[in-house]
Amino acid sequence: MPATEVAQAAGAVTGSIFSDKNTLVAATMALGSAVPAFSIGWIASKAMEAIGRNPEAGAKIQTSLVLSVAFAEAIAIYALVVSLIIKFV
């Protein structure tokens, strides 16, 4: 019996891009850092636009901005935790 048939009979995934844990960790970290980075930039852009339209509301907008950026950054931290779990479990 050839080695590939033995591996398939044993349930091993062969030829898949996600068969290596390091590739899956890299994909998780790539998406987990790119999406929050884009979100933080978009949030800041919209906050600056709102402050430009209504400067008197700057304090309220800034409070919401900081809170929103913190939540977006938490998503990146969750991605780091998930990638570490994938790597070491």
PLY file of the C-alpha trace (Angstrom):
ply
format ascii 1.0
element vertex 89
property float x
property float y
property float z
element edge 88
property int vertex1
property int vertex2
end_header
0.00 0.00 0.00
1.50 3.41 -0.97
2.28 5.95 1.73
-0.42 8.38 0.58
-3.11 5.73 0.92
-1.87 4.89 4.41
-1.97 8.57 5.40
-5.48 8.98 4.01
-6.65 5.81 5.75
-5.25 7.15 9.03
-7.26 10.35 8.57
-4.37 12.68 7.79
-5.09 15.70 5.64
-2.67 15.84 2.76
-2.23 18.65 0.30
-4.30 21.18 2.22
-3.02 24.69 2.75
-4.15 24.50 6.39
-2.50 21.16 7.13
0.38 23.04 8.76
-0.43 24.77 12.05
2.02 27.58 11.35
0.13 28.56 8.19
-3.13 28.69 10.13
-1.50 30.77 12.87
-0.10 33.17 10.27
-3.50 33.54 8.59
-5.20 34.16 11.93
-2.69 36.82 12.91
-2.79 38.45 9.48
-6.56 38.86 9.54
-6.61 39.52 13.26
-4.26 42.46 12.93
-5.29 43.88 9.55
-9.02 44.16 10.23
-8.71 45.99 13.58
-6.05 48.28 12.11
-8.40 49.21 9.27
-11.25 49.67 11.75
-9.23 51.96 14.02
-8.26 54.11 11.05
-11.85 54.31 9.87
-13.12 55.17 13.37
-10.54 57.92 13.76
-11.31 59.28 10.30
-15.02 59.52 11.05
-14.36 61.08 14.46
-12.15 63.78 12.94
-14.80 64.41 10.31
-17.47 64.77 13.01
-15.30 67.13 15.08
-14.68 69.18 11.95
-18.40 69.53 11.40
-19.26 70.29 15.03
-16.25 71.41 17.09
-18.35 71.98 20.22
-19.08 68.23 20.44
-15.36 67.38 20.44
-15.29 66.10 24.04
-18.22 63.70 23.55
-16.84 62.47 20.24
-13.39 61.96 21.73
-14.83 59.83 24.55
-16.68 57.64 22.07
-13.57 57.49 19.88
-11.35 56.21 22.68
-13.93 53.61 23.71
-14.42 52.41 20.13
-10.68 52.16 19.52
-10.31 50.13 22.72
-12.97 47.67 21.53
-11.36 47.39 18.11
-7.97 46.77 19.71
-9.51 44.05 21.90
-10.38 42.14 18.72
-6.68 42.08 17.79
-5.84 40.76 21.25
-8.48 38.03 20.85
-6.88 37.07 17.54
-3.51 36.80 19.26
-4.99 34.53 21.94
-6.70 32.34 19.33
-3.51 32.03 17.30
-1.54 31.04 20.40
-4.17 28.43 21.24
-3.94 27.04 17.70
-0.15 27.01 17.90
0.24 25.27 21.24
-2.82 23.01 21.50
0 1
1 2
2 3
3 4
4 5
5 6
6 7
7 8
8 9
9 10
10 11
11 12
12 13
13 14
14 15
15 16
16 17
17 18
18 19
19 20
20 21
21 22
22 23
23 24
24 25
25 26
26 27
27 28
28 29
29 30
30 31
31 32
32 33
33 34
34 35
35 36
36 37
37 38
38 39
39 40
40 41
41 42
42 43
43 44
44 45
45 46
46 47
47 48
48 49
49 50
50 51
51 52
52 53
53 54
54 55
55 56
56 57
57 58
58 59
59 60
60 61
61 62
62 63
63 64
64 65
65 66
66 67
67 68
68 69
69 70
70 71
71 72
72 73
73 74
74 75
75 76
76 77
77 78
78 79
79 80
80 81
81 82
82 83
83 84
84 85
85 86
86 87
87 88
